[in-house]
Amino acid sequence: MLKRKTYQQRIFIYFFTAFTFFTILILIFQYNREKRYRTVQLENTLENIIEITHRFIDHHQLGKTGNFQQVDSIRYLIPEANTRITVIDKKGLVVYDNFVADLAELENHLFRPEIQKAFYSGKGGNIRHSASTGQDFYYYARYFDDYFVRCAVVYDIEIRNFLKTERLFIFFMIALFLIMWLMLHLVTRRLGEFITKLRDFAVRAGKEEDIDPNLSFPDSEFGDIRRQIVHIYDRLKHAKDDLTAEKERLLNHLYALNEGIAFFSAKKEKILANSHFIQYINLISEHSTISADALFEIEEFKPLIAKIDKYLKPDVIISQKNLPHVQIIIDKNEMYFKVQGIVFADKSFEVLIEDVTRPEKRRLLKQQLTSNIAHELKTPLSSIKGYLETILNNKNLPAEKLNYFIERAFLQSERLNDLLNDISLLNNIEDAGDLFEFKRHKLRPLVKDVIENLESRLNGKHILVQLSIDEKVSVYGNDSLLSSIFQNFVENTINYAGENVSVYIRQYLEDEKFYYFSYSDSGKGIPEEHLPRIFERFYRIDEGRTRDSGGTGLGLSIVKNAVHLHKGEISVRNRAGGGLEFLFSLAKE
């Protein structure tokens, strides 16, 4: 690729071309002017000779007498001996020629160039070879009504030199041209240096590179331009620094948000979108995408887009102080999303997606829990009330009956107390999990304490527990919650697995972050269709039997929430040989 010419080179070429063209024009003009001047001088001399000849012919009336040989008598008046005088009549016949003795030998001269010019213009000149004498002549002729008088000089070296222009002027113009070329070179180089410095200064300013504070410019227009550029550069740099800082804060805020947010132009072209926005539209959409623009193709968002489109119409004017705000709720795959749209005055708009699954589910769960609690509390309260009413209304009850009703009322109060304790624990885990004290605990002693506390009930059902957790296993957690996990597992087995059952508690895997445990029994198990719901609050497979066995219906919900609070996961499945198996993890840190 050819190197681009510098400004100095271009301005030099422009001026050099113009000056060269101007100089050539002057040389051509002066050359032609000088040549014409010398030609006119020669023609004036010849003109004088022709005029003398004409007066002589007219004075002596040679045109009537025809004795043109008398013209020889004026030859002594002609300063140059090699001057040729020819007289030609109107028909082109030569009647006199001082260079030719025998005129009869001469051709008709009517169509000689100089004669033709004189015939039509009154006078005419020409340089040509003479066929009559065999010499080159400079001819000049005039027409005098009845005849032509032609005067010629031999076109020899002397005449050639006389007609040549002076070359001194050419040398003078060449010298002047060289001087101007040098001056032009110096001026354009100086100007080019200023332009180059100004360009480098502007380029460095544009690239935000360090600018030489000692860089100087002349106290002229270039200096003014430089000062203005510095002033503008400083203002733009400060403004850009402020905008960059604001942009960084905004971007950091956007990407730190748990909400998905995206900005679009009035033409629905993406301006900015954070990663959560892409994640959420993928969760809502049936198809994976990495483009925020896919929002406009997803069916679930079309009600929101329809509302936004109303404000994007050209005839709708939006006030900066009262920006339109639209909102929808999307329920997809057991997740809830609150989607909001804000349309700005320039018709660009923002879409905000917020995952409200947890608060929405908590709201629904609390609503369900309130209903379930009311239902669950009614049973023991009704039983207690019934037993006490029986006692109050039958003053003469036998002592055996009286003790029976009092014991039953006490058992129902115990059940009510267990229910309230479980509800309180479950709410504390969900709503105030950060208030539990966490520290490192050896897990095997905690599990052994749970087994020992329930030993009498285990023995009553002939349940054998096998513990395979290494003494070195320790987790970072709350001892009360860790105990409740295994206590609820064991109580669940006692209540529902039946008699002569074996229980296996083991740690089967570990990695850098988690320990992985298995709790299984060889009991009855449960039908597969109930497995996905056994961690729900108050969910019962067999309503009547569960109540008879004394469970609150919250045990496995407490287990699940406690495991999650310890950063773990839990799942359940039926064992191939019968019974249930719970697989769960607990974080090391």
N, C-alpha and C positions, 0 to 999 in steps of 0.2 A: 504494500500500500504506500502511495506517495506521501511524503511528509507534508503536512499542512504548512503553507507559507505563514511566516510571522507577519504581524501588523507592519513592522518596519519594512520588510521585503515588499509587501503589497503596496504600501504608500509610496515606496521608492519606485516601484515598477510603474505605478500610475503617473507620478510626476515625471519620471524619466521618459515614459512613452509620450506624454503630452509635450514635454519640452523638445524631444527629438522631432516629433511631428511639426512643431512650431518652427524649429530651426531649419528643417528641410524645406518647408514652405517659403521661408524667408530667402534661403539660398536659391531656390528655383525662381522666385519672383525677382530677386536681384540679378540673377544670371540673365534672365530674359530681358530685364530692363536695360542692363548694360549692353547686351548684344543688340537690342533694338536701337539703343542710342548710337552705337557705332555704325549700324546699318543706315540709320537716318543721316549721319554725318556724310557717309559715302554717297548716298543718294542725293543729298543736298549739293554735293560737289558736281555730280553728274547732272543734276537738275540745272545748275548754273550754266554748264556747257551747252545743254540742250536749249536753254533760253537764249544764249548768245547766238547759237546756230539758227534758231527760229527767227530772231530779229534780223539776222543777216539775210536770210532767205526772203523774209517779208520786205525788207528795205530794198533789196535789189530785184524784187518780184521774179524770183527764180522759178516760182511755180508757173508763171506764164511763159517765160522764155525757155524753161526746161534745161537751162545751162547750170546744173547743180554742181559742176566741177569747180565753179567759183568758190565753193565752200572751202576748198583747199587753202584759200587765202587767209582764213582765220585760224589755221592750225598753229600759227606762232603764238596765238593767245592762250592756247591750252597748256597748262603747266606740266602735264605728264605726256611724255612722248608716246607711251603705249596706250593712249586713249583712242578708242575706236568710235567713229561717228558714222551712223548709217541713216539715210533718208529713204523712206518707203512710202509709195503712194497708197491711195485708199484700197487699191486692188491687190496690194501685197507685193508689187514689183519694187525691187531695190533700184533707186535712181541715183544713189550716191553711197559709196563706202570707201573710206580712206585706207582700208586694209586690203581691199580687193581691186585689182586693176581691171579685170574683165568682168563687168557686171552681168553680162549675158550668161555667164556660167552659174550665177546664183539662182537658187530655187526661190519659189514664191514664199515670202515671209509672213503672209497674212495669218497663218496658224501657229506662228511662234508664240510661246506662252506669254512673253512680256508684251507682244503686240495685241494678243487677245485681251489681256488685262487692261492695256491702255485703251483699247477700243470700247470696252464696257465701263471702265472706271476712270478714264482720262489719263491714268498713269499706271505703270506696273513694272516690277522688277523680277529677275530670275537669274539663277546661277546654273549654267549648263555648258555642255561641250559644243563648240561651233563646228558644224559639218563643213562649213566653207573654208575655214582657216586651220582646222584641226587643233584649236586651242580652247582652253576653258576660259569663259568670260563671266563677269558679273554684268548683266544687262539691266538697263533702265530706260524705259520708253515713255513718250508723251504723244497724245493725239491732238493735232491742230486742224481739225475740220477736213482739210484736203490731203494731209499727209501725216506720216508718223516721223518723229525724230527720235532715234535710239542712240544712246551713248553707252559705251561699255568699256571696262578696263580688264586687262588680262588678270585672271584669277590665279595669281602666282603667290609665292610665299609671303611677299610683302603685304598683299591684300588680305591673305588669310590671317596673318599676325595682327593686322589692323582691326579685323572684325572680331578677333578673339577677345573675350572679357578678361579683365584684370583678375588674377588669382589671389591677390592680396586680401580681398574681401573674404574669399573662401577660407583662407588661413586664419583670418581674424575671427570668423564665425566658428571655426573648429576650435580655436583657442578658447573663445568665449564658452563654447559648449563644454569643453573639458573643465573649465573653471566652475561652471554651473553644476556640472555632474559631481564635482568634488564637494561643493557647498551643499548640494542636495543630499549627497551621501552622509555628510556630517550632521545635517539637520534631521534627517530621517532616523539616523542611528540614535541621536539624542532623544528624539521623540519616541522611538521604539523602546529605548531603555525606560523612559517614564511609563509607557504603556505596559511593558513587561512587569515592572515593579508594581504597578497598580493592579495588574491581573493577578500576580502571585499573591499580593496582599488580599485581594478579594477571594481568591481560591482558598487560601489558608483560613480566612475568616469563615467562609462557607463550610469548611471541613472542621471548624472549631479547633484548629491547631493553634499552637502558641504563635503570637505575632510579635515580631521584633520591635520593641518599643523605640529603638534608635533609628528605625527606618524613616528616612526623611524624603520629603517631596518639595519641589520648588514652591515659592510663595506665589502661586498662580492658580489657574483653574484646576490643575491636577492636585494641588495641595488642598483646595476646597473640596474636591471630590473625595480625596482620601479622608479628610476630617468628617465629612458627612457619612461615609461608609463606616468609619469607626463608631460614630454616634449611633447610627442605625444598628450596627452589629452589637454594640453593648446593650441597647434596648431589647433587641430580639433575643440575645443570649439570656438576659435576665428573665424575659418573659418565657422563653423556652425552658429554662431551669425550673421556674415556678410551675409551668405546665407539666413538666416531666415528673416533678415531685408529687404534684396532685394526681397525675395519672398512675404513678407507682402506688400511691396510697389507695386509689380507687381500685386498681387491679388486685392489689393484695387483699383488700376488703372483699372484692367479688369472689376471689378464689378461696378465701377463708370461710365464706358463707356456707352454711349447710343447705341453703336454698339454691335452686338452679335459676340462673338469671341470664337473659339474652336481650340484646338491643337490635332493632331492625330499622331500616330506612323506610321512607314512605312507599318505596317500590318493593318492600318486603325482602330486601337484601340484608343478609346478616352483617352487623357492624361489630358486635362483640358477644361472646358467649362463654360462660365458665364450664368447667368439666361436669359439675353436678347437673347442669341443664341437659347435656348430652346423655348423662346416665339416666336421668328421669324420663326423657322421651323414649329411651330404649326400653325402660321398664313398662311404660304405658303402651308403646307400639308393638305390633305383631312382628315387626321386622327390625333387624339391627341397622343402625346408621351411625355415622360419625359427623353428620352435617346437621347444624342447627336449623337449616332451611327445611329439613324434613318435617318440621312442625306443621307446615301448611298442608301436608299430605296425610296426616294422621287423623283418622276419623274422630277420635275422642276430643280433639282440639277444635273441630269445626264450629261448635257453638260459640267458643270464645272468639275465633277469627271472624265469624259472622257479626258479632257485636263490635269488634274493632273496625271492621270494614265500613260500618255506618259513619264512623268519624273520619275516615280517609277520603271521603268524597270531596271533590273540589269545592263544592258550594258550602261545605261545613267549615265554620271558623271556630278555632279553639282558643280559649282565653288562657294565658299563661298562669293566671291565678286560680283557675278552676279547671284542671286537667281531667278529662274523662277517665273513669276507673271502672273496669268490668271484672267479673269474677265468676268462676265455675268450680265445682267440686267433681273430681274424676275418681270413680271407684273401679279399680282394676286389680285382679288377682289378689284379693283380700288386702289391698293397699289403698290408701286414700291420699289424694293429692289436691291441694288447693292451688288453683291456677288463676293468677291475676294479670290483667293487662292495663297498662297506663299509656295513653296516647298524648304525645307532646304537641306543642304549638306548631312545630314544623312538619307535623304528620309522621315523624318517626315514632316508634313505640317500643315499650318494654314489656317483656313477658316474664313473670316470676312464678316458678313452680316450687311449692313447699310440700314436703312430705309430712302429712298430718296423720299418718297411720297410727303412730303411738298415742297421741292425744285423742284421736277419734276413737280408736279401739278402747282406750282407757275410759273414754266417756261412755261408749256402748257397754263396756265391761262393768263399769260402776253402776250403770243403769240396770244391767242384768244382775249384778251382784246385790244391789239394793233389793231387787225383787226376790232374788234367791235367799238373801239373808232373812228378809221378812218371812219368807216361806219356811226356812229352816228353823228360825226361832220359834215359830208358832207351834211346831211339834213338841219340843220339850216343855215350852211354857204351858201349852194346853194340857200335857200330861201332868205337870206339877199342879196346875190349877184343879184338874179333875181329881187327883189324889187328895188334895187338901179339902176340896169341897165335900168329898166322900167322908173324910174324917170329921169335918165340922157338922155335917148334916146327920151323922150317926154317932151320937154321944156314947152309946153303949156297945161300940164295936169290941169284939173280943181282942185280947192283947195280941194274939198271933196275927190277926188281920190288921190291927193298927200298926204293928211293926212292919208288916209287909208293905202297906201303903206308904209309910214313912221312908222305907228303904228305896222303894221305886221312885218316890219324889226326889230323894237324894241323888240317885243315879242319873235322873233326868237333869238335875241341877249341875252335876259333874259334866254331863254331856254338853249342857249349855255353856259351861265355863270353858270346856275344851274348844267349842265352836268359836267363842269370842276370842280366845287366845290365838287360835289359828288365823282368824280374820285380822286381828291386830298385827300378827307377825307378817302375814302376806302383804298388808298395806304398808308396813314399815319397809319391807324389802323393795316394793315398787316405788314408793313415794319418798323414802328417806334412806335409800341404800348407802349414801355417803356418810351417814351418821354411825354406821356400824364400825367398831374398832377392828382393824385388820393388822395381823402380825403373823409371823411364821409359827406353824404348828406341825408337830409330828402327827401324822394321820392315823397310824395304827393304834396308838393308845386311845384316841377319841372313839374309834370304831369299837374297840374292846369295851370301853365304858358303856356304850349304847347297848351292846349285846348283854353285858352283865346286868344292866338296869332292867332289861326285858327278859331276863333268864327264866323267871318263874312262868311267864306267859308262854315262852318258847317251849319250856318243858311240858306245860299243860297240853300243848298241841303236838308234842313229840317232834319238834322241829330242830334239826341239827344244822348248825352254822359252821362253815369252813372259811377261815380268813386267810387270804394269801396276799398280804401287803407287807412289803419290806419295812424294817424298822427305820431305814434311812429316808423313806419317802416323807417329805415335808412340803406343805403348800402355804402360800401366803393368803390368809383369809381370817374369817371370824369363827371362833371355836363353837359358838352357839349355833350358827347357821350350818356349819359343817356337820355338827352332831345331828341337827334336825334332818339333814339329807338322809343319813343312814337310818335314823330312827323311824322316819316315815316309810322308808323302804321296808324295814323289818316289820313295822306295825301293819303295813299293807299285806305282807305275807301272812302274818298271824291272822288278820281279819278275813282274808279272802282265799288263801292258797289251799286251805284244808289241813288235815293231820298227816303225820309221818312224812314230812316234806324236808328236803335238803336245800340249804341256802349256800350259795358260793359268792364270796366277795373277794375280788382279785384286781390287782393292778397288772395289766397285760402289755402296756407299751408306754414309752415316754420319748419326748423329743426335747429340743432346746427350750420350749416354752410351756409344754403341758405334760401332765400325767394323764393316762387314759385308764379308766376303771370299768369293771363289769360287775353288776349285781344281778344274780339270777336265782331262780328257785325251780323246784321240780313239781310245782303245784298244778292247779287246774288250768292256768292260763285264761285267756279271754278270746272271744271271737275276733277274727281279723278286722271286721268292720268297725269295731270299737276302738282299735288301737290309736287312730289319729286323734281321738278326742279325750283320752284318759287324763291328759294334763289340764283339761278345762276345769274350772271351779264348779263344784257341786255336781260334776257329771257322774252319773251312776249307771252301771250296767244292769244291776238288779236292784230297783229302788227299795223294795221291802227288805231284802236280805241285808243290804248295806246298812240300813238304819238299825236292824236288829244286832248287827255286829259291832255297832258303836262308832263307826267312822264318821268324820265330819264332812267328807267329800272335798277337802282342801289339801290333803296330804301331798298328793303328787303335784299340785299347783305350787305348793311351797317348795318342793324339791326342784322343779324346773326354774323358778325364779331365783332360788339360792344358787343354783349352778350357773345361771347367767350372770348373777352378781359377781361370781368368782371367775368371770370371763370364759366360761366353758360352754359346751353344747351337750344336749342329751337327746337320746332317741330310745325307742322301745320296740321289741319284737318278740314273737313267740319262739320258744326253743323247739328244736327238732324233736327232742325227747319229751316234751311237755313242759309247761310252766312258762314264766316270763323271763326276759333278759333285758336289763337296762344298761345301755352303754353311754358313758358320760366322761367328760374331761374337766380337769381343774387346773388353773394356771399356777405355774411355779412362782411367778413374781406378781 
